[in-house]
Amino acid sequence: MPEYETRESVALLGEMDPELAEFLNKTQLPPIKLSNMANMIRGPPELPNTEQEYTIEILMRDGYKSKTRIHRPASPPTHSPLVVLIYGGGFVVGDFTQFSPVARSLAALYGATVINISYRLSPKYKFPTAPQDVWDSLKWIAANYQSLGADPTAGFVVGGASAGGNLAAAAAQKMLDEKFSPPLTGIWLSIPYVLEAELVPAKYKDLFFSREQNSNSLIINKEAIEYVTGAYEPDKTSPDFSPFNNKRAHTGLPPVYIEVCGQDPFRDDGLVYEKVLRDHGVRTRLRVYPGVPHGHGMLANFGARLTSVDKAKVEGFRGLSWLLGKDEPAEETVLKTMDANKNPT
């Protein structure tokens, strides 16, 4: 029986994780704001280029050159799956190095070709620049994957986290609508922002209350959301903002992996989206981390050592394994591989 079908069961997810509560009882955290998060989620200023990993520039529709990181396996298989990852940061911070440890690990374990794309950030570049940059990058990848050694028939996954989850979800729906070739075989969404109250289907409105319940949560709270939306200025009725704005939404999508955090104001975006996808016959896998905030892995910067962080790393990677049709690796394998492939500091 599916979980989180009642308001009461969903509300329990907002109760603080005991390990986090213990950490906060012993630690005085400084204010955590999006404006000072950039260094927590950015990689080194310049990663070296090698035969297996290098940066290219993709030309956008207005002539802008968008930096993109290519990750290739050291020993490419005959058929290398294609994975495109989109970073998060509230549309205002972040860069394409965020997913490099995941990208290198996918290349090492599965022989995948992984592309970490970029998009221009607000407030300098407001909506719809970000989704347009993502779309232009996907079109370039579709036209050039052979030169990168990828074979989308072995798997073609698009994914993202947070703001990147928003961009991935909207792009995936558009790819379906426009009969994009090659077609997607999977969608990976971590802590995605895909809804506003007016977009929630009537049958699930009672389950959409995390904005209020978690309005004072760590990392992302009501103030942060107001800052992000004020900087980004999205058209919340546009299909480029949410797949729910499409008249033919959801039906026919490939399998979707979704993960959410219990103390995240965006928690119910993922929970409701997963239910709607199932209602439309889409195969889904949902992973939930009770009692922790949006992007809780960043708390490691302040000394937090939470079991849920490693669990999220492992399950997130296994979600990609599931979408690629690969055997799911042991926890130790995931953590060792990602540690060996982390960004240099």
C-alpha positions as CSV (number, residue, x, y, z in Angstrom):
1,M,0.0,0.0,0.0
2,P,1.4,3.4,-0.9
3,E,2.7,5.5,1.9
4,Y,1.8,9.1,2.8
5,E,-1.8,9.0,1.7
6,T,-3.1,11.0,4.7
7,R,-2.4,14.5,5.9
8,E,-1.4,13.0,9.3
9,S,1.2,10.6,7.8
10,V,2.7,13.4,5.7
11,A,2.8,15.8,8.7
12,L,4.9,13.3,10.7
13,L,7.7,13.7,8.1
14,G,8.2,17.2,9.5
15,E,9.2,16.0,12.9
16,M,12.9,16.6,13.3
17,D,15.3,13.7,12.7
18,P,16.8,12.7,16.1
19,E,20.4,13.0,14.9
20,L,19.8,16.5,13.6
21,A,18.1,17.5,16.8
22,E,21.1,16.2,18.8
23,F,23.5,18.1,16.6
24,L,21.5,21.4,16.9
25,N,21.4,21.1,20.6
26,K,25.2,21.1,20.7
27,T,25.9,23.5,17.8
28,Q,25.1,27.2,17.3
29,L,24.6,27.5,13.5
30,P,25.3,30.8,11.8
31,P,22.5,32.1,9.6
32,I,22.3,30.0,6.4
33,K,21.1,32.0,3.4
34,L,21.1,31.3,-0.3
35,S,23.4,34.3,-0.7
36,N,26.2,32.6,1.4
37,M,25.6,29.0,0.1
38,A,27.5,29.5,-3.2
39,N,30.8,28.2,-1.7
40,M,29.0,25.2,-0.2
41,I,27.8,23.9,-3.5
42,R,30.4,25.1,-6.0
43,G,33.3,23.0,-7.1
44,P,36.9,24.3,-7.7
45,P,37.2,27.4,-9.8
46,E,38.7,25.4,-12.7
47,L,38.7,21.6,-13.2
48,P,41.4,20.2,-15.4
49,N,40.6,18.8,-18.8
50,T,41.5,15.2,-19.5
51,E,40.5,12.6,-22.1
52,Q,37.8,11.3,-19.8
53,E,36.6,14.6,-18.4
54,Y,36.5,18.0,-20.1
55,T,34.6,21.2,-20.5
56,I,33.0,22.4,-23.7
57,E,30.9,25.4,-24.6
58,I,27.4,25.0,-26.1
59,L,26.0,27.9,-28.1
60,M,22.6,29.1,-26.9
61,R,19.9,30.7,-29.1
62,D,21.1,34.2,-28.3
63,G,24.8,33.6,-28.9
64,Y,25.7,32.9,-25.3
65,K,28.2,30.1,-24.8
66,S,27.2,27.8,-21.9
67,K,29.9,25.8,-20.1
68,T,29.2,22.1,-20.1
69,R,31.2,19.3,-18.5
70,I,31.6,15.9,-20.2
71,H,32.4,12.8,-18.2
72,R,33.3,9.7,-20.2
73,P,34.3,6.2,-19.0
74,A,37.9,5.2,-19.1
75,S,37.1,2.0,-21.0
76,P,33.9,2.9,-23.0
77,P,31.5,0.0,-23.5
78,T,30.0,-0.7,-26.9
79,H,26.8,1.0,-25.8
80,S,27.4,3.8,-23.3
81,P,24.2,5.1,-21.6
82,L,23.6,8.9,-21.7
83,V,22.9,10.8,-18.5
84,V,22.3,14.6,-18.3
85,L,22.4,16.2,-14.9
86,I,21.3,19.7,-13.9
87,Y,22.5,21.4,-10.7
88,G,20.5,23.2,-8.1
89,G,20.9,26.4,-6.2
90,G,17.5,28.2,-6.2
91,F,18.2,29.5,-9.8
92,V,20.6,32.0,-8.1
93,V,23.7,30.1,-7.2
94,G,25.5,26.8,-8.2
95,D,27.5,25.5,-11.1
96,F,28.0,22.5,-13.3
97,T,30.7,20.9,-11.1
98,Q,28.1,20.0,-8.4
99,F,27.3,16.7,-9.9
100,S,30.8,15.8,-11.0
101,P,31.3,13.1,-8.2
102,V,28.0,11.4,-9.3
103,A,29.0,11.8,-13.0
104,R,32.4,10.3,-12.5
105,S,30.9,7.4,-10.5
106,L,28.3,6.6,-13.1
107,A,31.0,6.6,-15.7
108,A,33.2,4.3,-13.6
109,L,30.5,1.8,-12.5
110,Y,28.3,1.7,-15.6
111,G,30.3,3.0,-18.5
112,A,27.9,5.9,-18.8
113,T,28.6,9.2,-20.6
114,V,27.4,11.9,-18.2
115,I,26.9,15.5,-19.2
116,N,26.6,18.2,-16.6
117,I,24.9,21.2,-18.2
118,S,24.7,24.8,-17.2
119,Y,22.1,27.6,-17.2
120,R,22.3,31.3,-16.6
121,L,21.4,32.4,-13.1
122,S,19.1,35.1,-11.7
123,P,18.6,37.8,-10.8
124,K,20.7,38.9,-13.8
125,Y,19.0,36.3,-16.1
126,K,15.4,35.9,-15.1
127,F,12.8,33.3,-16.3
128,P,12.7,31.8,-18.9
129,T,16.4,32.1,-19.6
130,A,17.2,29.0,-17.4
131,P,14.8,26.6,-19.0
132,Q,15.7,27.9,-22.5
133,D,19.4,27.3,-21.8
134,V,18.5,23.7,-20.6
135,W,16.5,23.1,-23.7
136,D,19.2,24.5,-26.1
137,S,21.7,22.2,-24.3
138,L,19.5,19.2,-24.7
139,K,19.0,19.9,-28.4
140,W,22.7,20.1,-28.9
141,I,23.3,16.9,-27.0
142,A,20.7,15.1,-29.1
143,A,22.5,16.2,-32.3
144,N,26.0,15.4,-31.0
145,Y,25.8,12.4,-28.6
146,Q,27.6,10.1,-31.1
147,S,30.7,12.3,-31.1
148,L,30.7,12.0,-27.3
149,G,30.6,8.2,-27.5
150,A,27.1,7.9,-26.0
151,D,24.3,5.5,-27.1
152,P,20.9,6.7,-25.9
153,T,19.4,3.4,-26.8
154,A,21.3,2.0,-23.9
155,G,19.6,4.5,-21.6
156,F,18.9,8.2,-21.7
157,V,18.2,9.9,-18.4
158,V,17.7,13.5,-17.5
159,G,17.9,14.6,-13.9
160,G,18.4,17.4,-11.5
161,A,18.2,18.5,-7.9
162,S,16.2,21.4,-6.4
163,A,16.0,24.1,-9.0
164,G,17.7,21.6,-11.3
165,G,14.8,19.2,-10.5
166,N,12.4,21.9,-11.6
167,L,14.3,22.4,-14.9
168,A,14.6,18.6,-15.5
169,A,10.9,18.0,-14.9
170,A,9.8,20.8,-17.2
171,A,12.3,19.8,-19.9
172,A,11.3,16.1,-19.7
173,Q,7.6,16.9,-20.2
174,K,8.5,19.1,-23.2
175,M,10.7,16.4,-24.6
176,L,7.7,14.0,-24.5
177,D,5.3,16.7,-26.0
178,E,7.7,17.4,-28.9
179,K,8.5,13.8,-29.5
180,F,12.2,14.5,-28.8
181,S,14.6,12.2,-30.5
182,P,16.3,10.2,-29.0
183,P,13.5,9.6,-26.5
184,L,14.1,9.7,-22.7
185,T,14.1,6.4,-20.9
186,G,14.2,7.9,-17.3
187,I,13.8,11.0,-15.2
188,W,15.7,11.6,-11.9
189,L,14.4,14.3,-9.6
190,S,15.9,15.2,-6.2
191,I,14.0,17.6,-3.9
192,P,12.3,19.1,-6.9
193,Y,10.3,22.4,-6.9
194,V,7.5,21.7,-9.4
195,L,4.3,23.1,-7.9
196,E,2.5,26.1,-6.5
197,A,-0.8,25.9,-4.6
198,E,-2.9,26.9,-7.7
199,L,-1.4,24.0,-9.7
200,V,-2.1,21.2,-7.2
201,P,-4.9,18.9,-8.4
202,A,-8.0,19.1,-6.3
203,K,-7.8,15.5,-5.0
204,Y,-4.4,16.3,-3.5
205,K,-4.8,19.8,-2.1
206,D,-5.2,18.6,1.4
207,L,-1.7,16.9,1.1
208,F,0.0,20.1,0.0
209,F,1.0,22.0,3.1
210,S,4.8,21.8,3.5
211,R,5.2,25.4,2.6
212,E,3.4,26.3,5.8
213,Q,4.6,23.4,8.0
214,N,8.3,23.9,7.1
215,S,8.2,27.7,6.7
216,N,11.0,28.1,9.3
217,S,13.1,25.1,8.2
218,L,16.9,25.2,7.9
219,I,18.6,26.0,4.6
220,I,15.4,26.7,2.6
221,N,12.5,28.5,4.4
222,K,9.8,31.0,3.6
223,E,12.2,33.9,3.4
224,A,14.5,32.0,1.0
225,I,11.6,31.0,-1.3
226,E,10.5,34.7,-1.5
227,Y,14.0,35.7,-2.3
228,V,14.3,33.0,-5.0
229,T,11.0,33.7,-6.7
230,G,11.6,37.4,-6.5
231,A,15.0,37.1,-8.2
232,Y,13.8,34.5,-10.8
233,E,10.4,36.0,-11.5
234,P,8.9,32.8,-13.1
235,D,5.7,32.8,-15.0
236,K,4.0,30.2,-12.9
237,T,1.4,29.4,-15.6
238,S,4.1,28.4,-18.2
239,P,5.0,24.8,-19.1
240,D,8.6,26.0,-18.8
241,F,8.0,26.5,-15.1
242,S,6.1,23.3,-14.3
243,P,5.0,20.1,-16.2
244,F,1.6,20.6,-14.5
245,N,1.0,23.6,-16.9
246,N,0.9,21.3,-19.9
247,K,-2.5,20.3,-21.2
248,R,-1.2,16.7,-21.9
249,A,0.9,16.4,-18.8
250,H,2.3,13.2,-17.3
251,T,0.8,10.5,-19.6
252,G,3.5,8.6,-21.5
253,L,6.5,9.7,-19.4
254,P,9.3,7.2,-18.8
255,P,10.0,5.9,-15.3
256,V,10.6,8.7,-12.7
257,Y,12.7,8.6,-9.5
258,I,11.8,11.2,-6.9
259,E,13.3,12.0,-3.5
260,V,12.1,14.4,-0.9
261,C,13.0,15.6,2.6
262,G,10.6,15.8,5.5
263,Q,11.4,19.3,6.7
264,D,11.6,20.8,3.2
265,P,9.1,23.5,2.2
266,F,9.2,21.7,-1.2
267,R,8.5,18.3,0.3
268,D,4.9,18.1,-1.0
269,D,5.9,19.1,-4.5
270,G,7.7,15.7,-4.9
271,L,5.1,13.7,-2.9
272,V,2.1,15.1,-4.9
273,Y,4.0,14.8,-8.2
274,E,4.8,11.1,-7.6
275,K,1.1,10.4,-6.8
276,V,0.0,12.2,-10.0
277,L,2.5,10.3,-12.1
278,R,1.2,7.0,-10.7
279,D,-2.4,8.1,-11.4
280,H,-1.3,8.5,-15.1
281,G,0.3,5.1,-15.3
282,V,3.9,6.2,-14.9
283,R,6.3,3.9,-13.1
284,T,7.8,5.7,-10.1
285,R,10.2,5.2,-7.3
286,L,9.9,7.5,-4.2
287,R,12.5,7.9,-1.5
288,V,11.7,10.0,1.6
289,Y,14.1,11.3,4.3
290,P,12.0,12.2,7.3
291,G,12.9,15.1,9.6
292,V,15.7,16.7,7.6
293,P,15.7,20.0,5.6
294,H,16.1,20.6,1.9
295,G,19.7,19.9,0.8
296,H,20.6,18.6,4.3
297,G,23.9,17.3,3.0
298,M,25.2,20.9,3.2
299,L,25.0,20.7,7.0
300,A,28.2,18.7,6.9
301,N,29.9,22.1,6.3
302,F,29.0,22.9,9.9
303,G,30.1,19.5,11.3
304,A,26.9,17.6,11.1
305,R,27.3,13.8,10.5
306,L,23.8,12.5,9.7
307,T,23.0,9.0,8.7
308,S,20.4,10.3,6.3
309,V,23.1,12.1,4.3
310,D,24.8,8.8,3.4
311,K,21.5,7.1,2.9
312,A,20.4,9.8,0.4
313,K,23.7,9.5,-1.5
314,V,23.3,5.7,-1.8
315,E,19.6,5.8,-2.7
316,G,20.0,8.6,-5.1
317,F,22.7,6.6,-6.9
318,R,20.6,3.5,-6.8
319,G,17.7,5.5,-8.3
320,L,19.9,6.2,-11.3
321,S,20.9,2.5,-11.4
322,W,17.2,1.7,-11.5
323,L,16.5,4.1,-14.3
324,L,19.4,2.7,-16.3
325,G,18.3,-0.9,-15.8
326,K,21.5,-1.7,-13.9
327,D,22.0,-3.9,-10.8
328,E,21.8,-1.7,-7.7
329,P,25.2,-1.4,-6.0
330,A,26.0,-2.1,-2.3
331,E,26.0,0.9,0.0
332,E,29.8,0.5,0.5
333,T,30.4,0.5,-3.2
334,V,28.5,3.7,-3.8
335,L,30.1,5.6,-0.9
336,K,33.6,4.5,-1.8
337,T,33.2,5.2,-5.5
338,M,31.8,8.7,-4.9
339,D,34.5,9.5,-2.3
340,A,37.2,8.4,-4.8
341,N,35.6,10.7,-7.4
342,K,34.8,13.8,-5.4
343,N,35.8,17.2,-6.6
344,P,39.3,18.4,-5.5
345,T,39.3,21.1,-2.9
